[in-house]
Amino acid sequence: MRVMLICLSLLLAACSSWAPVKPATVNTEWSVRELGQPPVYPQGVVSLEDPRYRAWVADVNAYAYYVFVYARNLNDYAKVHGWRPPQVAPICEKFDLWVVHPIPQRISLDEQARRPEDISRDLATQLKRILLNYREDRKSFQKAYEAHLSTCLN
């Protein structure tokens, strides 16, 4: 019995490779079909329990599903044929870029500062100047960025 089962399975496997293979047909043409008009709301409907209203809701749902399936199939067709959505650049007005103060690489002390109080005063003055420059840069950046955001369409 085992020998017969083994022979039968070998025979089945061998015969299946002789069967002609049909190449899959790919539809290269998209059948463009105009979408019909959406269902029109029936006149004279006074309640939500009216059968005409229920029929209209069913028609609207069927139409929405049809539009969804149509758009999905069109999208799939476009992807198969290599179409990719373009990268959308925001449409904005061009603004002049603000001038940023340079970042100091080092702080040079005043030649005249010899006492600790003079060195401290000189450092505080220079750090205060750097802080004020950074605050100015921040304000000008925020102003330019808000203007940019207020004019962009995307």
Buried (B, 14 or more C-beta within 10 A) or exposed (E): EEEEEEEEEEEEEEEEEEEEEEEEEEEEEEEEEEEEEEBEEEEEBEEEEEEEBEEBEEBEEEBEEEEEEEEEEEEEBEEEEEEEEEEEEEEBEEEEEBEEEEEEEEEEEEEEBEEEEEEEEBBEEBEEEBEEBEEBBEEBEEEBEEEBEEEEEE
